[in-house]
Amino acid sequence: MLVGCYQFEPVFGEKEENLLKVKKALQKLKNCLVVLPEFFATGYQFRNHEEVQILSEDIPEGYTTKALEEIAKAKGLYIIGGLPERFNNRYYNSAVFVGPEGFIGLYRKTHLFFEEKIFFTPGDTGFRVWNTEFGRVGIMICFDWFFPESARTLAIQGADIIAHPSNLVLPYCPQAMPVRCLENRVFAITANRTGVERRKQGQELRFIGKSQIVSPDGKVIVRASEDREELLTAEIDVSIAREKSINPYNNLLSDRRPSLYGPLCA
Ligand code: ACM
């Protein structure tokens, strides 16, 4: 099956323009599971709470989710992308999952990064996995990768593919995700953005690009450049992610010793 991700440079606050760009890029795809970056339609660097309020949306009723649903329906796509969500007077760094049948689900980022902590509430959905015709798909958002528990929790719930909308600024994730994939035997699709945001004095955020699709044996199947808009795709076989045995004696899920991992859950 075909999976992909779209790396580009969103313009801050220009939702319509950014969505149009996504729509045009995704015209090239059919019957594909495609991942978009974190905050792909709004941009990332909020200056204040007011900007967060103005740009956040209800899910699934809001403009961005509806626009993604339309694209998904027209092209037979499954799409995962990140957006700021308004819910019960709180704001979350969220990702939606839509398909040809419409809205599938929502994930709220668990581990907030840097000034996201000023503007957003830590996610309360927990890690979720959806069973689709593209296999079992779980979501984590950007900095969630830094916590191995995120990918592990998705793998234990049966994820074949981790969809990973991102706005990476630290350099480590492209090297680290192959390890997450290897230790959980899952595919991962990290959709990052490019460009620089300088919306706050003395604070430049340079996004590292390098979106990638990684296989359960830790191989980078395809990786984008640091600075160019790119649509990456790869043909994958999700059944590879369901074989958790490494040899006749070792299975990476059933060999776990949760009774000795108590401090992890403290
Ligand atoms: C990040 O979580 N956006 C680095």
Residues whose N, C-alpha, C, O or C-beta is under 5 A from the ligand:
A	BS01	ACM	F113 C142 F143 N167 L168 V169
